[in-house]
């Protein structure tokens, strides 16, 4: 049911830029979040992210960052890979998006980036999500969404409680919220 090439250039699923297609396909090795998972994610954390400061910890194609921006968030994106960052920058520019791009390792940078209302984490599936959550959770005051390999057990996020875990094929979506928040 897909047009040829439609998969390589995903389109945004919501917000004011809904339906817009990314200008540049993600570079090889970047696994963009499927439209189904993105729709599920934003139905869990909210379609309106106005006045929220959101961290996209593993920028990749920029898809999650642009979905959040399209829904009104102020987004800070961290990406270590130069090619991915180039594609991300082109995708943001083509949509006249406004996001802050930081090149480097999120685990080293997160402490200097300030507090976030929410965080989007779609790390490479090969990485253990536990140390990533331990590094990022303290900087999050509201919610944290983690995509992970469905075969992995649910990691702990210090100070946050698991609100929901849903499975979409080989991908699981975990949404954590700040205790008492």
Beta strands, then each sheet from edge to edge (+ up, - down):
strand 1: 53-56
strand 2: 74-79
strand 3: 99-103
strand 4: 116-121
strand 5: 140-149
strand 6: 160-168
strand 7: 171-178
sheet 1: 3+ 2+ 1+ 4+ 5+ 7- 6+
end
